[in-house]
Amino acid sequence: MTMPMDLTKFRKLVAMDDSDALSRFALGQALFQQGDSPEALNEAVEHLMFANTKDPDHLATYHILGQVLIKLGRKDEARTVLGTGSTKAGDVGEGMGHDLGPAMAKLLETL
C-alpha cells in the first residue's frame, strides 16, 4: 500500500525554496497523482517543466511530465518530452533511471 503524497508538505517545501528542482518535481508528481482537475494537472505541468529545465538529467521528471501532458491531451508536447527522456535514458548506464527508458518508449507508442 502506498501512502498518499502530502500536497501541503510539498507546497511548504516549494515555498521555502521555489528554485529547488526536486521539491518542484515532488509537488508536480503529487498533483498528478492526486488531481484529476485541469487546474491541478496544469499546475503539475508548471512545476514539472520548471524542474525539467533546472535539472534536465532527472529522468523521472520526463516520465511524469509526459504522463501529465497526455492526460491533458497535449500529445505533441508529450511526444517531445518523452522522446527526449527516452534518449537521455539510453545514454545512462544501469540504474539512475535507466529503467524509465522503456516505460517512456511504451508511452510514446500510445501517442
N, CA, C and O of each residue as an XYZ file, in Angstrom:
444
protein
N       0.838     -1.175      0.000
C       0.000      0.000      0.000
C       0.888      1.245      0.000
O       1.792      1.367      0.826
N       0.628      2.163     -0.925
C       1.414      3.386     -0.961
C       0.697      4.480     -0.193
O      -0.531      4.567     -0.205
N       1.469      5.300      0.463
C       0.907      6.408      1.215
C       0.629      7.563      0.257
O       1.419      7.805     -0.656
N      -0.478      8.280      0.448
C      -0.733      9.434     -0.408
C       0.316     10.517     -0.159
O       0.784     10.706      0.964
N       0.664     11.206     -1.210
C       1.646     12.272     -1.083
C       0.977     13.485     -0.451
O      -0.161     13.813     -0.789
N       1.660     14.138      0.445
C       1.129     15.255      1.197
C       1.360     16.563      0.439
O       2.459     17.117      0.459
N       0.315     17.046     -0.226
C       0.433     18.279     -1.001
C       0.847     19.455     -0.124
O       1.662     20.280     -0.539
N       0.301     19.540      1.070
C       0.625     20.654      1.957
C       2.114     20.676      2.271
O       2.745     21.733      2.251
N       2.668     19.516      2.558
C       4.097     19.410      2.866
C       4.934     19.861      1.666
O       5.889     20.622      1.824
N       4.574     19.390      0.467
C       5.337     19.752     -0.725
C       5.204     21.235     -1.049
O       6.163     21.867     -1.490
N       4.018     21.786     -0.830
C       3.830     23.226     -1.060
C       4.716     24.038     -0.110
O       5.275     25.062     -0.503
N       4.842     23.581      1.140
C       5.700     24.273      2.109
C       7.159     24.200      1.669
O       7.887     25.188      1.765
N       7.585     23.046      1.191
C       8.960     22.901      0.719
C       9.243     23.834     -0.451
O      10.302     24.460     -0.508
N       8.304     23.927     -1.377
C       8.476     24.820     -2.525
C       8.487     26.273     -2.056
O       9.266     27.083     -2.559
N       7.625     26.604     -1.094
C       7.589     27.974     -0.571
C       8.917     28.350      0.094
O       9.333     29.508      0.043
N       9.574     27.381      0.712
C      10.858     27.638      1.361
C      11.968     27.908      0.344
O      12.870     28.706      0.600
N      11.898     27.240     -0.811
C      12.898     27.427     -1.866
C      12.268     27.061     -3.200
O      12.309     25.905     -3.621
N      11.689     28.050     -3.858
C      10.970     27.763     -5.101
C      11.898     27.476     -6.277
O      11.431     27.190     -7.379
N      13.212     27.551     -6.051
C      14.144     27.217     -7.121
C      14.694     25.800     -6.999
O      15.549     25.396     -7.788
N      14.208     25.045     -6.017
C      14.679     23.676     -5.808
C      13.939     22.724     -6.749
O      12.734     22.508     -6.614
N      14.673     22.166     -7.692
C      14.072     21.306     -8.708
C      13.414     20.065     -8.110
O      12.346     19.654     -8.564
N      14.035     19.470     -7.102
C      13.477     18.245     -6.526
C      12.153     18.509     -5.806
O      11.225     17.706     -5.901
N      12.062     19.623     -5.093
C      10.799     19.969     -4.434
C       9.707     20.243     -5.459
O       8.557     19.844     -5.276
N      10.074     20.923     -6.531
C       9.097     21.225     -7.580
C       8.657     19.933     -8.279
O       7.481     19.770     -8.606
N       9.608     19.017     -8.505
C       9.256     17.712     -9.080
C       8.281     16.978     -8.164
O       7.260     16.463     -8.621
N       8.601     16.932     -6.865
C       7.761     16.207     -5.906
C       6.353     16.783     -5.857
O       5.381     16.029     -5.800
N       6.227     18.112     -5.879
C       4.900     18.727     -5.868
C       4.164     18.426     -7.169
O       2.972     18.117     -7.147
N       4.848     18.512     -8.282
C       4.217     18.190     -9.571
C       3.738     16.753     -9.630
O       2.644     16.474    -10.121
N       4.559     15.843     -9.130
C       4.182     14.429     -9.111
C       2.972     14.209     -8.205
O       2.054     13.470     -8.561
N       2.970     14.845     -7.045
C       1.849     14.691     -6.114
C       0.564     15.258     -6.712
O      -0.502     14.659     -6.568
N       0.656     16.389     -7.370
C      -0.526     16.976     -8.017
C      -1.062     16.039     -9.097
O      -2.275     15.879     -9.236
N      -0.167     15.425     -9.857
C      -0.574     14.480    -10.896
C      -1.251     13.259    -10.289
O      -2.274     12.797    -10.793
N      -0.687     12.743     -9.217
C      -1.225     11.524     -8.629
C      -2.529     11.749     -7.879
O      -3.332     10.826     -7.743
N      -2.745     12.956     -7.394
C      -3.950     13.216     -6.607
C      -4.984     14.067     -7.324
O      -6.141     14.110     -6.904
N      -4.595     14.741     -8.389
C      -5.518     15.676     -9.012
C      -5.970     15.263    -10.384
O      -5.159     14.978    -11.265
N      -7.270     15.233    -10.557
C      -7.815     14.962    -11.882
C      -8.342     16.225    -12.539
O      -8.708     16.213    -13.714
N      -8.380     17.311    -11.786
C      -8.916     18.548    -12.355
C      -7.886     19.159    -13.300
O      -6.681     19.012    -13.091
N      -8.357     19.840    -14.332
C      -7.414     20.520    -15.237
C      -6.531     21.522    -14.494
O      -5.372     21.718    -14.862
N      -7.064     22.149    -13.467
C      -6.276     23.115    -12.701
C      -5.094     22.432    -12.018
O      -3.966     22.921    -12.092
N      -5.348     21.307    -11.355
C      -4.277     20.576    -10.670
C      -3.257     20.053    -11.672
O      -2.052     20.119    -11.428
N      -3.734     19.535    -12.797
C      -2.820     18.995    -13.798
C      -1.993     20.092    -14.448
O      -0.804     19.899    -14.705
N      -2.603     21.239    -14.717
C      -1.847     22.352    -15.286
C      -0.816     22.887    -14.297
O       0.282     23.281    -14.691
N      -1.168     22.902    -13.020
C      -0.189     23.308    -12.011
C       0.955     22.291    -11.961
O       2.119     22.664    -11.817
N       0.615     21.016    -12.079
C       1.650     19.979    -12.106
C       2.610     20.221    -13.265
O       3.825     20.112    -13.101
N       2.070     20.546    -14.433
C       2.910     20.816    -15.602
C       3.872     21.965    -15.314
O       5.052     21.886    -15.655
N       3.377     23.021    -14.695
C       4.238     24.171    -14.383
C       5.422     23.747    -13.523
O       6.567     24.090    -13.815
N       5.136     23.000    -12.463
C       6.208     22.575    -11.557
C       7.167     21.600    -12.242
O       8.382     21.692    -12.071
N       6.617     20.674    -13.012
C       7.454     19.678    -13.676
C       8.305     20.301    -14.779
O       9.459     19.912    -14.963
N       7.750     21.264    -15.514
C       8.555     21.934    -16.542
C       9.687     22.732    -15.906
O      10.801     22.764    -16.429
N       9.400     23.372    -14.780
C      10.451     24.089    -14.067
C      11.550     23.107    -13.641
O      12.735     23.355    -13.862
N      11.144     22.004    -13.033
C      12.105     21.002    -12.569
C      12.918     20.451    -13.732
O      14.121     20.228    -13.600
N      12.269     20.233    -14.861
C      12.945     19.686    -16.034
C      13.978     20.668    -16.585
O      15.066     20.268    -16.998
N      13.632     21.943    -16.587
C      14.559     22.963    -17.064
C      15.751     23.098    -16.110
O      16.895     23.231    -16.544
N      15.467     23.063    -14.826
C      16.501     23.242    -13.800
C      17.430     22.020    -13.700
O      18.628     22.164    -13.456
N      16.869     20.828    -13.889
C      17.658     19.593    -13.777
C      17.286     18.645    -14.921
O      16.547     17.680    -14.720
N      17.802     18.927    -16.117
C      17.422     18.130    -17.295
C      17.925     16.688    -17.290
O      17.575     15.913    -18.180
N      18.732     16.321    -16.314
C      19.213     14.933    -16.227
C      18.343     14.069    -15.318
O      18.584     12.868    -15.199
N      17.338     14.662    -14.675
C      16.452     13.896    -13.787
C      15.399     13.203    -14.653
O      14.418     13.823    -15.064
N      15.606     11.934    -14.922
C      14.785     11.201    -15.893
C      13.339     11.026    -15.451
O      12.439     11.006    -16.291
N      13.102     10.901    -14.169
C      11.727     10.713    -13.698
C      10.845     11.910    -14.051
O       9.639     11.757    -14.243
N      11.441     13.094    -14.137
C      10.656     14.275    -14.499
C      10.071     14.117    -15.895
O       8.904     14.442    -16.110
N      10.851     13.627    -16.841
C      10.346     13.418    -18.200
C       9.175     12.440    -18.187
O       8.161     12.652    -18.852
N       9.333     11.372    -17.422
C       8.324     10.325    -17.365
C       6.995     10.853    -16.817
O       5.942     10.629    -17.414
N       7.047     11.550    -15.688
C       5.827     12.068    -15.072
C       5.247     13.202    -15.917
O       4.039     13.243    -16.150
N       6.093     14.116    -16.373
C       5.616     15.237    -17.197
C       4.935     14.728    -18.460
O       3.892     15.248    -18.854
N       5.511     13.722    -19.092
C       4.884     13.148    -20.281
C       3.488     12.611    -19.988
O       2.563     12.809    -20.776
N       3.341     11.937    -18.862
C       2.036     11.391    -18.484
C       1.009     12.492    -18.222
O      -0.155     12.370    -18.603
N       1.452     13.562    -17.569
C       0.534     14.674    -17.290
C       0.095     15.318    -18.593
O      -1.087     15.609    -18.778
N       1.034     15.539    -19.490
C       0.701     16.152    -20.778
C      -0.273     15.276    -21.569
O      -1.190     15.791    -22.210
N      -0.079     13.969    -21.527
C      -1.006     13.049    -22.198
C      -2.397     13.193    -21.595
O      -3.388     13.282    -22.320
N      -2.468     13.216    -20.281
C      -3.759     13.325    -19.601
C      -4.478     14.623    -19.956
O      -5.707     14.674    -19.991
N      -3.697     15.672    -20.220
C      -4.277     16.956    -20.609
C      -4.565     17.041    -22.109
O      -5.099     18.044    -22.582
N      -4.215     15.997    -22.855
C      -4.454     15.996    -24.296
C      -3.411     16.764    -25.087
O      -3.622     17.064    -26.263
N      -2.299     17.083    -24.466
C      -1.225     17.840    -25.111
C      -0.208     16.857    -25.682
O       0.937     16.784    -25.235
N      -0.661     16.102    -26.685
C       0.112     14.971    -27.192
C       1.406     15.365    -27.890
O       2.410     14.665    -27.758
N       1.405     16.469    -28.628
C       2.637     16.873    -29.307
C       3.731     17.203    -28.301
O       4.885     16.809    -28.473
N       3.358     17.932    -27.244
C       4.328     18.248    -26.196
C       4.789     16.971    -25.493
O       5.968     16.825    -25.169
N       3.857     16.051    -25.261
C       4.201     14.785    -24.605
C       5.194     14.000    -25.455
O       6.144     13.424    -24.925
N       4.982     13.974    -26.767
C       5.916     13.266    -27.653
C       7.332     13.832    -27.511
O       8.303     13.082    -27.407
N       7.434     15.151    -27.510
C       8.742     15.792    -27.397
C       9.405     15.450    -26.065
O      10.574     15.066    -26.029
N       8.662     15.589    -24.982
C       9.195     15.327    -23.637
C       9.616     13.864    -23.507
O      10.721     13.569    -23.052
N       8.738     12.961    -23.906
C       9.037     11.531    -23.764
C      10.167     11.087    -24.695
O      10.974     10.230    -24.333
N      10.220     11.667    -25.883
C      11.306     11.345    -26.808
C      12.650     11.767    -26.255
O      13.623     11.015    -26.314
N      12.699     12.973    -25.719
C      13.934     13.458    -25.112
C      14.309     12.602    -23.909
O      15.472     12.232    -23.748
N      13.337     12.288    -23.068
C      13.597     11.462    -21.898
C      14.094     10.080    -22.268
O      15.015      9.559    -21.640
N      13.485      9.478    -23.291
C      13.919      8.147    -23.740
C      15.357      8.170    -24.228
O      16.141      7.271    -23.924
N      15.699      9.198    -24.982
C      17.064      9.332    -25.482
C      18.045      9.479    -24.330
O      19.088      8.825    -24.305
N      17.708     10.342    -23.375
C      18.588     10.539    -22.214
C      18.722      9.248    -21.401
O      19.809      8.938    -20.911
N      17.638      8.500    -21.255
C      17.686      7.245    -20.502
C      18.607      6.242    -21.179
O      19.290      5.466    -20.511
N      18.622      6.260    -22.497
C      19.502      5.360    -23.230
C      20.967      5.701    -23.080
O      21.843      4.866    -23.306
N      21.224      6.954    -22.691
C      22.603      7.410    -22.554
C      23.221      7.112    -21.185
O      24.422      7.297    -20.987
N      22.385      6.646    -20.235
C      22.920      6.361    -18.896
C      23.134      4.860    -18.747
O      22.552      4.053    -19.472
N      23.967      4.517    -17.805
C      24.220      3.097    -17.527
C      23.065      2.499    -16.750
O      22.000      3.104    -16.625
N      23.285      1.324    -16.239
C      22.263      0.671    -15.420
C      21.984      1.518    -14.185
O      22.862      2.221    -13.685
N      20.757      1.438    -13.707
C      20.348      2.244    -12.566
C      20.115      3.681    -13.001
O      19.967      3.954    -14.192
N      20.082      4.577    -12.071
C      19.959      6.012    -12.336
C      18.800      6.356    -13.286
O      18.906      7.308    -14.060
N      17.715      5.607    -13.238
C      16.565      5.900    -14.083
C      16.592      5.223    -15.434
O      15.708      5.450    -16.260
N      17.601      4.388    -15.672
C      17.715      3.691    -16.959
C      16.442      2.914    -17.295
O      16.053      2.817    -18.459
N      15.799      2.362    -16.266
C      14.582      1.575    -16.475
C      13.411      2.423    -16.963
O      12.418      1.876    -17.444
N      13.506      3.742    -16.850
C      12.419      4.607    -17.314
C      12.397      4.730    -18.831
O      11.374      5.103    -19.406
N      13.505      4.421    -19.483
C      13.558      4.493    -20.945
C      12.482      3.644    -21.608
O      11.715      4.164    -22.417
N      12.401      2.354    -21.291
C      11.352      1.530    -21.879
C       9.939      1.999    -21.518
O       9.024      1.910    -22.336
N       9.767      2.496    -20.297
C       8.446      2.990    -19.889
C       8.057      4.195    -20.726
O       6.907      4.312    -21.149
N       8.999      5.090    -20.968
C       8.702      6.266    -21.793
C       8.476      5.861    -23.242
O       7.607      6.423    -23.908
N       9.238      4.900    -23.741
C       9.041      4.424    -25.105
C       7.651      3.820    -25.268
O       6.997      4.015    -26.293
N       7.209      3.093    -24.264
C       5.863      2.488    -24.301
C       4.779      3.575    -24.339
O       3.800      3.453    -25.075
N       4.957      4.625    -23.551
C       4.017      5.740    -23.590
C       4.012      6.407    -24.965
O       2.958      6.791    -25.471
N       5.184      6.541    -25.558
C       5.279      7.141    -26.896
C       4.483      6.343    -27.919
O       3.856      6.914    -28.811
N       4.510      5.030    -27.787
C       3.774      4.166    -28.718
C       2.271      4.407    -28.657
O       1.566      4.142    -29.631
N       1.775      4.901    -27.537
C       0.340      5.139    -27.398
C      -0.106      6.441    -28.045
O      -1.303      6.680    -28.198
N       0.842      7.277    -28.424
C       0.502      8.593    -28.984
C       0.374      8.568    -30.492
O       0.092      9.598    -31.105
